[in-house]
Amino acid sequence: MYFLVFGAGALGQAIGCMLAAAGHQVDLVIRPRFLAPLQQTGLEVSGVLGTFHAHPEQLGLLTSLKARSGAAYDIVLLTTKTYDTDAAIAAIANLSSCYCPVVSMQNGCGNLEKLEERLGRERSLAARVITGFEIEQSGRVQISVSADAVHVGGCVPGVVPAAAKRLAEALTHAGLPTVAVPDIYQSLYAKLLYNCTLNPLGAVLGVHYGLLGEHEETRMLMDQVIDETFAVLTTMGGSVPWPSAAAYRNVFYEQLLPATYNHRPSMLQDLEHHKPTEVEAMVGYVSAQGRIFGVPTPCCDFLTALVRFKEHQGGLSGPIT
């Protein structure tokens, strides 16, 4: 298959490397700073899922889509940060010969809806990824944790698109366990619960996930985030795999948190590199939906404000492009 990975940071580079190593043709749209190192060394992925190598000649390395305007991709994987979603979709939509499915593999919620609005529901898919990726140095990505298989699905609940099945098979064969599911929204909302509970608090405090679960004070805050996020999702009409916030807390503390104990929050990594975070697609999303549906979200509001402050403290005024 011929893949385009648009916005290849840690996640995109890892997936691109694994697919290329499995024999697929892969183009990566990367930031200019990655171009020269990857042209020299290619990519290496290591960690809990094994070790994978892709030589430079196995990868199409791009800093824009101008050179591939007529490419006929089989699947596009969208792996940008959420604040770059609109620009990425516009660039993909301008590919003159590309009418293939586009899969948002991003954090947070709202990305699939943007794809559907611009490209139509037949081309729009999303994937939920609960695996930790981090660039150790140019050309090397570490997979530190993996709490579950990737889930991929389409816009219509109850329907598993053929493209979702093909992608699941390709990723699984490449070494990243993936399942095509009939309700991707449920998977995305489940990830939102997890991300909202850990990511912003870990970023503000500057600690890995596991430490948050060891102290009563931080558990109290995480419990409140779970309650607020669950209430917002329920009021929106969203479905999650657990009947109540209390049931989710049991799974969270007994299974999900231990499985990702040593992972450092992506928001923390962004702040350390003086980059904007995806807070607006996580607790910021919960706060915004809470205002729309009349659900109080004081803890999510507070964490959103703190992360925004940390961004400004680092001298950021908007997305880095």
C-alpha positions as CSV (number, residue, x, y, z in Angstrom):
1,M,0.0,0.0,0.0
2,Y,1.0,3.6,-0.6
3,F,0.8,5.7,2.6
4,L,1.1,9.4,3.3
5,V,1.8,10.3,6.9
6,F,1.1,14.0,7.3
7,G,2.7,15.8,10.2
8,A,5.2,13.1,11.1
9,G,6.5,13.9,14.6
10,A,7.1,11.0,17.1
11,L,3.9,9.1,16.3
12,G,4.0,9.7,12.5
13,Q,7.7,8.8,12.3
14,A,7.2,5.6,14.3
15,I,4.3,4.5,12.2
16,G,6.0,5.5,9.0
17,C,9.1,3.5,9.9
18,M,7.1,0.4,10.9
19,L,5.1,0.5,7.7
20,A,8.1,1.0,5.5
21,A,10.0,-1.8,7.3
22,A,7.0,-4.0,6.5
23,G,7.4,-3.3,2.8
24,H,4.8,-0.5,2.2
25,Q,5.6,2.7,0.2
26,V,5.6,5.6,2.7
27,D,5.8,9.4,2.3
28,L,6.4,11.4,5.4
29,V,5.5,15.1,5.6
30,I,8.0,16.3,8.3
31,R,9.2,19.6,9.7
32,P,12.3,21.0,7.9
33,R,14.6,20.4,10.9
34,F,14.1,16.6,10.5
35,L,14.8,16.5,6.8
36,A,18.7,16.3,6.7
37,P,19.1,13.9,9.6
38,L,16.5,11.5,8.2
39,Q,18.0,11.6,4.7
40,Q,21.3,10.5,6.3
41,T,20.2,7.9,8.8
42,G,16.6,6.9,8.0
43,L,14.5,5.9,11.0
44,E,14.8,3.5,13.9
45,V,11.9,2.6,16.3
46,S,12.6,0.7,19.5
47,G,10.8,-0.1,22.8
48,V,8.0,-2.2,24.1
49,L,6.8,-3.3,20.6
50,G,10.3,-4.3,19.3
51,T,12.9,-2.7,17.0
52,F,12.2,-1.5,13.5
53,H,14.5,0.1,10.8
54,A,13.7,2.0,7.7
55,H,16.6,3.1,5.5
56,P,16.5,6.6,3.9
57,E,15.8,5.1,0.4
58,Q,12.7,3.4,1.9
59,L,11.1,6.7,2.8
60,G,9.7,9.6,0.8
61,L,10.8,12.6,2.9
62,L,8.8,15.8,2.3
63,T,8.4,19.2,3.9
64,S,5.3,20.0,1.9
65,L,2.9,18.2,-0.5
66,K,3.9,20.3,-3.6
67,A,6.1,17.6,-4.9
68,R,3.4,15.0,-4.6
69,S,0.4,16.9,-5.8
70,G,-0.5,14.1,-8.2
71,A,0.2,11.2,-6.0
72,A,-2.5,8.5,-5.7
73,Y,-2.2,7.4,-2.1
74,D,-4.1,4.5,-0.7
75,I,-4.5,6.0,2.8
76,V,-3.5,9.2,4.4
77,L,-2.6,9.2,8.1
78,L,-3.0,12.6,9.8
79,T,-0.7,12.8,12.8
80,T,-0.3,16.6,13.2
81,K,-0.9,18.3,16.5
82,T,-4.6,19.3,16.8
83,Y,-3.9,23.0,16.4
84,D,-2.6,22.3,12.9
85,T,-5.6,20.2,11.8
86,D,-7.3,22.8,9.7
87,A,-4.2,23.6,7.7
88,A,-3.4,19.9,7.2
89,I,-6.9,19.1,5.9
90,A,-6.7,22.0,3.5
91,A,-3.4,20.7,2.1
92,I,-4.6,17.1,1.8
93,A,-7.9,18.3,0.1
94,N,-5.8,20.1,-2.5
95,L,-4.1,16.8,-3.7
96,S,-5.4,16.6,-7.3
97,S,-5.3,12.8,-7.7
98,C,-6.0,11.7,-4.1
99,Y,-9.5,10.6,-3.1
100,C,-8.5,8.0,-0.6
101,P,-9.5,7.7,3.1
102,V,-7.9,10.1,5.6
103,V,-7.4,8.9,9.1
104,S,-7.0,11.2,12.1
105,M,-4.6,9.6,14.5
106,Q,-4.5,12.7,16.7
107,N,-5.2,13.4,20.4
108,G,-8.4,14.9,21.7
109,C,-11.8,15.3,20.1
110,G,-13.2,17.3,17.2
111,N,-10.7,16.2,14.5
112,L,-12.9,13.6,12.9
113,E,-15.8,16.1,12.7
114,K,-13.5,18.5,10.8
115,L,-12.5,15.8,8.4
116,E,-16.1,14.8,7.7
117,E,-17.1,18.4,7.1
118,R,-14.3,19.0,4.5
119,L,-13.9,15.6,2.9
120,G,-17.2,13.8,3.5
121,R,-18.0,10.9,5.7
122,E,-16.9,8.2,3.1
123,R,-13.3,9.4,3.3
124,S,-13.1,10.3,7.0
125,L,-11.8,7.9,9.6
126,A,-10.2,8.2,13.0
127,A,-7.9,6.1,15.2
128,R,-7.5,6.0,18.9
129,V,-3.9,5.5,19.9
130,I,-2.9,4.8,23.6
131,T,0.7,4.2,23.0
132,G,3.6,6.4,24.1
133,F,6.0,7.7,21.4
134,E,8.9,10.0,22.0
135,I,11.8,11.2,19.8
136,E,15.0,10.4,21.6
137,Q,17.2,12.0,18.9
138,S,16.9,12.7,15.2
139,G,16.0,9.4,13.5
140,R,15.3,7.5,16.7
141,V,11.8,7.1,18.2
142,Q,11.2,5.3,21.5
143,I,7.9,3.5,22.2
144,S,7.8,3.6,26.0
145,V,4.3,2.2,26.8
146,S,1.3,0.6,25.1
147,A,-1.9,0.4,27.1
148,D,-4.1,-1.2,24.3
149,A,-4.3,-1.9,20.6
150,V,-5.0,1.0,18.2
151,H,-8.7,1.3,17.4
152,V,-9.7,2.6,13.9
153,G,-13.2,3.3,12.6
154,G,-15.5,5.6,10.5
155,C,-18.1,8.3,11.0
156,V,-21.1,6.1,11.1
157,P,-21.6,4.1,14.3
158,G,-22.3,0.4,13.7
159,V,-20.5,0.4,10.4
160,V,-16.9,-0.8,10.0
161,P,-15.5,0.7,6.8
162,A,-13.4,-1.5,4.5
163,A,-10.6,1.0,4.7
164,A,-10.5,0.6,8.5
165,K,-10.1,-3.1,8.1
166,R,-7.3,-2.7,5.6
167,L,-5.5,-0.2,7.8
168,A,-5.9,-2.4,10.8
169,E,-4.4,-5.4,9.0
170,A,-1.5,-3.4,7.6
171,L,-0.6,-1.8,11.0
172,T,-0.9,-5.1,12.8
173,H,1.3,-6.8,10.3
174,A,3.8,-4.0,10.7
175,G,4.0,-4.6,14.4
176,L,1.5,-2.1,15.8
177,P,-1.6,-4.1,17.0
178,T,-4.7,-2.5,15.6
179,V,-8.4,-3.3,15.6
180,A,-11.2,-2.0,13.3
181,V,-14.2,-1.1,15.5
182,P,-17.8,-0.2,14.8
183,D,-17.9,2.8,17.1
184,I,-14.8,4.9,17.0
185,Y,-16.4,7.7,18.9
186,Q,-16.7,5.5,22.0
187,S,-13.0,4.8,21.7
188,L,-12.1,8.5,21.2
189,Y,-14.2,9.5,24.2
190,A,-12.5,6.8,26.3
191,K,-9.1,8.2,25.3
192,L,-10.3,11.7,26.2
193,L,-11.2,10.6,29.7
194,Y,-7.7,9.1,30.0
195,N,-5.9,12.1,28.5
196,C,-7.8,14.7,30.4
197,T,-7.1,12.9,33.7
198,L,-3.3,12.6,33.3
199,N,-1.9,14.9,30.6
200,P,-2.5,18.4,31.8
201,L,-1.9,17.7,35.5
202,G,1.4,15.9,34.7
203,A,2.4,18.8,32.4
204,V,1.7,21.5,35.0
205,L,3.5,19.6,37.8
206,G,6.3,18.3,35.5
207,V,6.0,14.6,36.5
208,H,5.4,11.3,34.8
209,Y,2.0,9.6,35.0
210,G,2.7,7.1,37.7
211,L,3.6,9.7,40.3
212,L,0.2,11.3,39.9
213,G,-1.4,8.2,41.2
214,E,0.7,7.9,44.3
215,H,-0.5,11.0,46.2
216,E,-3.9,11.7,47.6
217,E,-3.9,15.3,46.5
218,T,-3.3,14.5,42.8
219,R,-5.7,11.6,42.9
220,M,-8.4,13.9,44.3
221,L,-7.9,16.3,41.3
222,M,-7.9,13.4,38.8
223,D,-11.1,12.1,40.3
224,Q,-12.7,15.4,39.8
225,V,-11.5,15.6,36.2
226,I,-13.0,12.1,35.6
227,D,-16.4,13.2,37.1
228,E,-16.5,16.4,35.0
229,T,-15.5,14.7,31.7
230,F,-17.8,11.8,32.2
231,A,-20.7,14.2,33.0
232,V,-20.0,16.3,29.9
233,L,-19.8,13.2,27.6
234,T,-23.0,11.8,29.0
235,T,-24.8,15.1,28.6
236,M,-23.6,15.3,25.0
237,G,-25.0,11.9,24.3
238,G,-21.6,10.3,23.9
239,S,-21.0,6.6,24.7
240,V,-18.1,5.2,26.7
241,P,-17.4,1.6,27.7
242,W,-18.2,2.2,31.5
243,P,-21.6,2.7,33.1
244,S,-20.4,5.4,35.5
245,A,-17.5,7.6,36.5
246,A,-16.9,5.4,39.5
247,A,-16.6,2.3,37.3
248,Y,-14.1,4.1,35.1
249,R,-12.0,5.1,38.1
250,N,-11.6,1.5,39.0
251,V,-10.3,0.6,35.6
252,F,-8.2,3.7,35.4
253,Y,-6.3,3.2,38.7
254,E,-6.1,-0.6,38.5
255,Q,-5.2,-1.1,34.8
256,L,-4.7,2.0,32.7
257,L,-2.4,4.1,35.0
258,P,-0.1,1.1,35.9
259,A,0.2,0.3,32.2
260,T,1.5,3.8,31.4
261,Y,3.3,4.4,34.8
262,N,6.6,5.8,33.4
263,H,5.1,7.8,30.5
264,R,5.8,11.5,30.4
265,P,2.9,13.7,29.3
266,S,2.9,14.9,25.7
267,M,2.0,18.3,27.0
268,L,5.0,18.3,29.2
269,Q,7.2,17.4,26.3
270,D,5.7,20.3,24.3
271,L,6.2,22.8,27.1
272,E,9.8,21.7,27.5
273,H,10.4,22.3,23.8
274,H,8.6,25.7,24.0
275,K,5.9,24.5,21.7
276,P,2.1,25.0,22.1
277,T,0.2,22.1,23.6
278,E,-3.0,20.3,22.7
279,V,-4.8,21.5,25.8
280,E,-7.8,22.9,23.7
281,A,-8.6,19.4,22.4
282,M,-8.5,17.8,25.8
283,V,-9.6,19.6,29.0
284,G,-10.2,22.7,26.9
285,Y,-12.7,20.7,24.8
286,V,-14.4,19.4,28.0
287,S,-14.7,23.0,29.3
288,A,-16.1,24.3,26.0
289,Q,-18.6,21.5,25.7
290,G,-19.5,22.0,29.4
291,R,-20.4,25.6,28.6
292,I,-22.5,24.6,25.6
293,F,-24.4,21.9,27.5
294,G,-24.6,23.6,30.9
295,V,-22.4,21.2,32.8
296,P,-20.0,22.8,35.4
297,T,-16.3,21.9,34.8
298,P,-14.3,23.9,37.4
299,C,-11.3,21.5,37.6
300,C,-11.0,21.2,33.8
301,D,-11.4,25.0,33.5
302,F,-8.6,25.5,36.1
303,L,-6.2,23.0,34.4
304,T,-6.9,24.6,31.0
305,A,-6.0,28.0,32.4
306,L,-2.8,26.7,34.1
307,V,-1.6,25.0,30.9
308,R,-2.3,28.2,28.9
309,F,-0.3,30.1,31.5
310,K,2.6,27.7,31.1
311,E,2.5,28.2,27.3
312,H,2.6,32.0,27.7
313,Q,5.3,31.7,30.3
314,G,7.4,29.9,27.6
315,G,6.9,32.8,25.3
316,L,4.3,31.2,23.1
317,S,1.5,33.3,21.5
318,G,0.1,30.7,19.0
319,P,0.8,27.5,17.1
320,I,4.2,26.9,15.6
321,T,4.0,26.1,11.9
